[in-house]
Amino acid sequence: GETVNFTGSGGVSYNWSGPNTFISNDQNPTITNVVIASGGIYTLTVTDANGCTATAQTTITINPLPLPTAGNDSPICLGGTLNLNATGGTSYSWSGPDGFSSSSQNPQIINTTSNAGGIYTV
C-alpha cells in the first residue's frame, strides 16, 4: 500500500520495466499503492546523448501487511476480569471504552465496571 520511488541517472532518455507489467519512460517514476505482485527485479535502460545505451537493475521487496485477529472472553459479570487477546503482529496497540489503551498483546481489565462494555480495537 505504500509508494515506491525509483531514481535513474546517466542519460537523456530512460526506459524502466518490471513485474506486474510495470513500464515507464520517466527518469524517476513512482508506483503508488504497491501490491505483493509489484515485488521483484526492475530494469532501467538508459540512453545518452550519443545514442549509447546501458542497463542497470534494482530489486524491490514488498512485505505483506499483518493479519490481525482480536478476541475476548465476554460476556463477563460486573466486577469480573475481561481478557482481551490478539495475534498476527509483533507489537500491539489497543483502545476501547472508558479511555482504555494498552500495548500488551493480551491485556486484562480487572474489576470491570459497566463502562468497560463496547468495542475494543487492536
Residue frames as a rotation matrix with the C-alpha (Angstrom) as fourth column:
GLY 1
0.547 0.837 0.000 0.00
0.837 -0.547 0.000 0.00
0.000 0.000 -1.000 0.00
GLU 2
0.281 -0.519 -0.807 2.99
0.252 -0.771 0.584 2.34
-0.926 -0.368 -0.086 0.21
THR 3
0.960 -0.016 -0.280 4.78
-0.258 -0.443 -0.859 4.22
-0.110 0.897 -0.429 -2.59
VAL 4
0.321 -0.893 0.316 7.97
0.728 0.446 0.521 3.02
-0.606 0.063 0.793 -4.30
ASN 5
0.836 -0.147 -0.529 10.23
-0.349 -0.886 -0.306 5.74
-0.423 0.440 -0.792 -5.72
PHE 6
0.529 -0.678 0.510 12.77
0.811 0.581 -0.070 4.86
-0.249 0.451 0.857 -8.43
THR 7
0.608 -0.425 -0.670 15.77
-0.313 -0.904 0.290 7.03
-0.730 0.034 -0.683 -9.33
GLY 8
0.611 -0.421 0.671 17.52
0.772 0.504 -0.388 6.94
-0.175 0.755 0.632 -12.70
SER 9
0.620 -0.461 -0.635 20.57
-0.335 -0.887 0.317 8.87
-0.709 0.016 -0.705 -13.86
GLY 10
-0.252 -0.915 0.314 23.25
0.061 0.309 0.949 8.92
-0.966 0.258 -0.022 -16.54
GLY 11
-0.618 0.028 0.786 21.33
0.758 0.285 0.586 9.58
-0.208 0.958 -0.197 -19.72
VAL 12
-0.901 0.373 -0.222 18.91
-0.414 -0.892 0.182 11.68
-0.130 0.256 0.958 -21.68
SER 13
0.055 0.949 -0.311 16.20
-0.817 0.222 0.533 9.01
0.575 0.225 0.787 -22.02
TYR 14
-0.754 -0.211 0.622 15.04
-0.616 0.557 -0.557 6.33
-0.229 -0.803 -0.550 -19.62
ASN 15
0.032 0.756 -0.654 13.09
-0.671 0.501 0.546 3.10
0.741 0.421 0.523 -20.02
TRP 16
-0.633 -0.136 0.762 12.02
-0.736 0.409 -0.539 1.23
-0.238 -0.902 -0.359 -16.89
SER 17
0.098 0.713 -0.695 10.38
-0.585 0.606 0.539 -2.22
0.805 0.353 0.477 -16.90
GLY 18
-0.829 -0.382 0.408 9.48
-0.548 0.411 -0.729 -4.64
0.111 -0.828 -0.550 -14.17
PRO 19
-0.883 0.465 -0.066 6.99
0.467 0.854 -0.229 -7.01
-0.050 -0.233 -0.971 -12.56
ASN 20
-0.155 0.949 -0.274 3.24
0.647 -0.112 -0.754 -6.63
-0.747 -0.294 -0.597 -12.76
THR 21
0.287 0.197 0.938 3.54
0.952 -0.166 -0.256 -5.10
0.105 0.966 -0.235 -16.29
PHE 22
0.574 -0.133 -0.808 5.39
0.292 -0.888 0.354 -2.01
-0.765 -0.439 -0.471 -15.00
ILE 23
-0.057 -0.581 0.812 6.72
0.987 -0.155 -0.041 0.23
0.149 0.799 0.582 -17.79
SER 24
0.771 0.272 -0.576 7.79
0.381 -0.921 0.075 3.87
-0.510 -0.278 -0.814 -17.54
ASN 25
0.290 -0.669 0.684 9.81
0.790 -0.235 -0.566 6.36
0.539 0.705 0.461 -19.59
ASP 26
0.906 0.031 0.421 10.18
-0.194 -0.855 0.481 8.75
0.375 -0.518 -0.769 -16.64
GLN 27
-0.099 -0.995 0.027 13.62
-0.358 0.011 -0.934 9.29
0.928 -0.102 -0.357 -15.17
ASN 28
-0.959 -0.203 0.195 12.30
-0.234 0.188 -0.954 8.90
0.157 -0.961 -0.227 -11.60
PRO 29
-0.224 0.952 -0.210 8.98
-0.295 0.139 0.945 7.04
0.929 0.273 0.250 -11.72
THR 30
-0.725 0.109 0.680 6.85
-0.667 0.133 -0.733 6.03
-0.170 -0.985 -0.024 -8.74
ILE 31
-0.474 0.683 -0.555 4.41
0.173 0.690 0.703 3.24
0.863 0.238 -0.445 -8.03
THR 32
-0.551 0.376 0.745 1.66
-0.810 -0.456 -0.368 4.19
0.202 -0.806 0.556 -5.58
ASN 33
0.342 0.753 0.563 -0.34
-0.881 0.465 -0.087 1.67
-0.328 -0.466 0.822 -3.56
VAL 34
-0.471 -0.625 -0.623 2.07
-0.804 0.594 0.012 -1.20
0.363 0.506 -0.782 -4.27
VAL 35
0.743 0.646 0.177 0.85
-0.669 0.716 0.198 -4.79
0.002 -0.266 0.964 -4.13
ILE 36
0.371 -0.607 0.703 2.77
-0.195 0.689 0.698 -8.01
-0.908 -0.396 0.137 -3.49
ALA 37
0.641 -0.058 0.765 2.94
0.677 0.511 -0.529 -8.63
-0.360 0.857 0.368 -7.27
SER 38
0.942 -0.308 0.136 4.99
-0.206 -0.847 -0.490 -5.41
0.266 0.433 -0.861 -7.59
GLY 39
0.503 -0.792 0.346 7.96
-0.481 0.077 0.874 -7.06
-0.718 -0.606 -0.342 -5.88
GLY 40
0.721 -0.328 0.611 10.88
0.585 0.761 -0.281 -8.26
-0.372 0.560 0.740 -7.99
ILE 41
-0.339 -0.940 -0.033 13.61
0.661 -0.263 0.703 -7.08
-0.670 0.216 0.710 -10.34
TYR 42
0.822 0.506 -0.262 13.26
0.216 -0.703 -0.677 -3.76
-0.527 0.500 -0.687 -12.18
THR 43
-0.097 -0.846 0.524 15.44
0.923 0.121 0.366 -2.98
-0.373 0.519 0.769 -15.18
LEU 44
0.632 0.166 -0.757 16.45
-0.020 -0.973 -0.230 0.52
-0.774 0.161 -0.612 -16.29
THR 45
0.081 -0.591 0.802 17.79
0.985 0.171 0.027 1.10
-0.153 0.788 0.596 -19.80
VAL 46
0.446 -0.062 -0.893 19.45
0.147 -0.979 0.141 4.50
-0.883 -0.194 -0.427 -20.18
THR 47
0.396 -0.330 0.857 20.36
0.909 0.009 -0.417 6.17
0.130 0.944 0.304 -23.48
ASP 48
-0.101 -0.507 -0.856 22.89
0.540 -0.751 0.381 9.02
-0.836 -0.424 0.349 -23.54
ALA 49
0.412 0.267 -0.871 23.18
-0.357 -0.832 -0.424 11.95
-0.839 0.485 -0.248 -25.98
ASN 50
-0.486 -0.684 -0.545 25.36
-0.804 0.106 0.585 9.86
-0.342 0.722 -0.601 -28.32
GLY 51
0.330 0.716 -0.615 22.76
-0.854 0.504 0.128 7.09
0.401 0.484 0.778 -28.61
CYS 52
-0.624 -0.585 -0.518 24.75
-0.247 0.776 -0.580 4.68
0.742 -0.234 -0.628 -26.42
THR 53
0.485 0.852 0.195 22.73
-0.558 0.131 0.819 2.52
0.673 -0.507 0.539 -24.02
ALA 54
-0.788 -0.593 -0.162 23.40
-0.236 0.535 -0.811 0.79
0.568 -0.601 -0.562 -20.73
THR 55
0.321 0.920 -0.223 21.23
-0.113 0.271 0.956 -1.11
0.940 -0.282 0.191 -18.28
ALA 56
-0.832 -0.425 0.357 21.02
-0.413 0.045 -0.909 -1.40
0.370 -0.904 -0.213 -14.51
GLN 57
-0.028 0.834 -0.551 18.75
0.213 0.544 0.812 -3.40
0.977 -0.095 -0.192 -12.22
THR 58
-0.735 -0.079 0.673 17.29
-0.626 -0.304 -0.719 -2.96
0.261 -0.949 0.174 -8.78
THR 59
-0.553 0.530 -0.643 15.24
0.439 0.841 0.316 -5.35
0.708 -0.107 -0.698 -6.66
ILE 60
-0.424 0.542 0.726 12.14
-0.756 -0.653 0.045 -4.28
0.498 -0.530 0.686 -4.73
THR 61
-0.821 0.206 -0.533 10.83
0.418 0.852 -0.315 -6.33
0.389 -0.481 -0.785 -1.81
ILE 62
-0.269 0.822 0.502 7.17
-0.625 -0.546 0.559 -5.85
0.733 -0.163 0.660 -0.84
ASN 63
-0.995 -0.066 -0.069 6.25
0.015 0.600 -0.800 -7.11
0.094 -0.797 -0.596 2.63
PRO 64
-0.243 0.967 -0.073 2.68
0.444 0.178 0.878 -8.25
0.862 0.181 -0.473 3.25
LEU 65
-0.198 0.303 0.932 0.58
-0.732 -0.678 0.064 -6.48
0.651 -0.670 0.356 5.85
PRO 66
-0.979 -0.097 0.180 0.00
-0.198 0.670 -0.716 -8.33
-0.051 -0.736 -0.675 9.13
LEU 67
-0.288 0.917 -0.278 -3.26
-0.089 0.263 0.961 -10.22
0.954 0.301 0.005 9.50
PRO 68
-0.862 -0.115 0.494 -4.50
-0.472 -0.171 -0.865 -9.30
0.184 -0.978 0.093 12.98
THR 69
-0.101 0.866 -0.489 -7.12
0.365 0.490 0.792 -11.15
0.926 -0.099 -0.366 14.96
ALA 70
-0.746 -0.052 0.664 -8.78
-0.534 -0.549 -0.643 -9.88
0.398 -0.834 0.382 18.13
GLY 71
-0.054 0.748 -0.661 -10.86
0.253 0.651 0.716 -11.70
0.966 -0.129 -0.225 20.71
ASN 72
-0.534 -0.049 0.844 -12.09
-0.750 -0.434 -0.499 -11.65
0.391 -0.900 0.195 24.28
ASP 73
-0.890 0.178 -0.419 -13.78
0.309 0.912 -0.269 -13.84
0.335 -0.369 -0.867 26.87
SER 74
-0.707 0.699 0.109 -17.07
-0.652 -0.584 -0.485 -11.91
-0.275 -0.414 0.868 27.16
PRO 75
0.405 0.456 0.792 -19.70
-0.227 -0.789 0.571 -11.93
0.886 -0.411 -0.216 28.39
ILE 76
-0.622 -0.571 -0.535 -18.39
0.471 0.273 -0.839 -11.40
0.625 -0.774 0.099 31.90
CYS 77
0.417 0.764 -0.492 -20.05
0.857 -0.150 0.492 -10.35
0.302 -0.627 -0.718 35.12
LEU 78
0.657 -0.113 0.745 -19.79
-0.200 -0.979 0.027 -6.85
0.727 -0.167 -0.666 36.59
GLY 79
0.631 -0.502 0.591 -16.58
-0.734 -0.141 0.664 -6.74
-0.250 -0.853 -0.458 38.66
GLY 80
0.789 -0.328 0.519 -15.04
0.348 0.936 0.062 -9.64
-0.506 0.132 0.852 36.74
THR 81
-0.182 -0.919 -0.349 -11.88
-0.178 -0.319 0.931 -9.68
-0.967 0.231 -0.105 34.64
LEU 82
0.905 0.393 -0.163 -12.09
-0.190 0.030 -0.981 -9.05
-0.381 0.919 0.102 30.91
ASN 83
-0.068 -0.933 0.354 -9.35
0.167 0.340 0.926 -10.83
-0.984 0.122 0.133 28.97
LEU 84
0.780 0.199 -0.593 -8.52
-0.504 -0.362 -0.785 -9.42
-0.371 0.911 -0.182 25.54
ASN 85
0.079 -0.792 0.605 -6.29
0.247 0.604 0.758 -11.30
-0.966 0.090 0.243 23.09
ALA 86
0.747 0.070 -0.661 -4.67
-0.564 -0.461 -0.685 -10.60
-0.353 0.885 -0.305 19.75
THR 87
0.158 -0.733 0.662 -2.46
0.465 0.646 0.605 -12.35
-0.871 0.212 0.443 17.22
GLY 88
0.686 0.151 0.711 -0.86
0.721 -0.011 -0.693 -11.52
-0.097 0.988 -0.116 13.90
GLY 89
0.778 -0.409 0.477 1.78
-0.131 -0.848 -0.513 -8.94
0.615 0.337 -0.713 14.72
THR 90
-0.078 -0.866 -0.494 4.90
0.715 0.296 -0.633 -8.14
0.695 -0.403 0.596 16.66
SER 91
-0.977 -0.072 -0.199 3.57
0.197 -0.653 -0.731 -5.09
-0.077 -0.754 0.652 18.52
TYR 92
-0.236 0.972 0.012 0.05
0.872 0.207 0.443 -4.17
0.428 0.115 -0.896 19.57
SER 93
-0.994 0.043 0.101 -1.93
-0.079 -0.918 -0.389 -1.04
0.076 -0.395 0.916 20.39
TRP 94
-0.397 0.896 -0.202 -5.35
0.883 0.432 0.181 -1.49
0.249 -0.107 -0.962 21.99
SER 95
-0.936 0.276 0.218 -8.03
-0.329 -0.907 -0.264 1.16
0.125 -0.319 0.940 22.50
GLY 96
-0.495 0.811 -0.312 -11.53
0.643 0.584 0.497 0.88
0.585 0.045 -0.810 23.86
PRO 97
0.443 0.828 0.343 -14.31
0.319 -0.503 0.803 2.28
0.838 -0.247 -0.487 26.01
ASP 98
0.972 0.072 -0.223 -13.73
0.234 -0.330 0.915 4.45
-0.008 -0.941 -0.337 29.07
GLY 99
0.670 -0.741 -0.056 -10.32
-0.742 -0.665 -0.081 5.61
0.023 0.096 -0.995 27.76
PHE 100
0.683 -0.409 0.605 -8.83
0.033 0.845 0.534 2.11
-0.730 -0.345 0.590 27.70
SER 101
0.686 -0.544 -0.482 -5.46
-0.609 -0.069 -0.790 1.71
0.397 0.836 -0.379 26.00
SER 102
0.591 -0.545 0.595 -2.73
-0.243 0.584 0.775 -0.90
-0.769 -0.602 0.212 26.17
SER 103
0.204 -0.596 -0.777 0.35
-0.969 -0.012 -0.245 -2.00
0.136 0.803 -0.580 24.28
SER 104
-0.465 -0.287 0.837 0.12
-0.527 0.850 -0.001 -5.55
-0.712 -0.442 -0.546 25.65
GLN 105
-0.867 0.163 -0.470 -0.72
-0.338 0.500 0.797 -8.37
0.365 0.851 -0.379 23.24
ASN 106
-0.201 0.789 -0.581 -3.24
0.456 0.600 0.657 -9.85
0.867 -0.133 -0.481 25.70
PRO 107
-0.800 -0.147 0.582 -4.31
-0.342 -0.685 -0.643 -7.19
0.493 -0.714 0.497 28.21
GLN 108
-0.362 0.697 -0.619 -6.71
0.845 0.525 0.098 -7.68
0.394 -0.487 -0.779 31.10
ILE 109
-0.405 0.340 0.849 -9.22
-0.424 -0.892 0.155 -5.30
0.810 -0.297 0.506 32.61
ILE 110
-0.702 0.044 -0.711 -9.64
0.561 0.648 -0.514 -6.27
0.439 -0.760 -0.479 36.26
ASN 111
-0.509 0.591 -0.626 -12.74
0.610 -0.266 -0.747 -5.40
-0.608 -0.762 -0.225 38.32
THR 112
-0.815 0.171 0.554 -14.74
0.458 -0.397 0.795 -4.24
0.356 0.902 0.245 35.30
THR 113
-0.571 0.698 -0.433 -17.47
-0.035 -0.548 -0.836 -1.65
-0.820 -0.462 0.337 35.50
SER 114
0.383 0.794 0.472 -20.39
0.560 0.206 -0.803 -1.12
-0.734 0.572 -0.366 33.14
ASN 115
0.628 -0.217 -0.747 -18.24
-0.518 -0.834 -0.193 1.45
-0.581 0.508 -0.636 31.35
ALA 116
-0.435 -0.872 0.224 -15.98
-0.438 0.422 0.794 -1.37
-0.787 0.247 -0.566 30.06
GLY 117
0.101 0.557 0.824 -18.68
0.544 0.663 -0.515 -2.63
-0.833 0.500 -0.236 27.66
GLY 118
0.653 0.199 -0.731 -18.27
-0.424 -0.704 -0.570 -1.75
-0.628 0.682 -0.375 23.99
ILE 119
0.954 -0.293 0.065 -15.95
0.189 0.420 -0.887 -2.09
0.233 0.859 0.456 21.04
TYR 120
0.455 -0.889 -0.056 -12.22
-0.143 -0.135 0.980 -2.71
-0.879 -0.438 -0.189 21.53
THR 121
0.971 -0.185 -0.155 -9.81
-0.161 -0.018 -0.987 -2.16
0.179 0.983 -0.047 18.65
VAL 122
0.414 -0.900 0.134 -6.29
0.180 0.226 0.958 -3.53
-0.893 -0.372 0.255 18.23
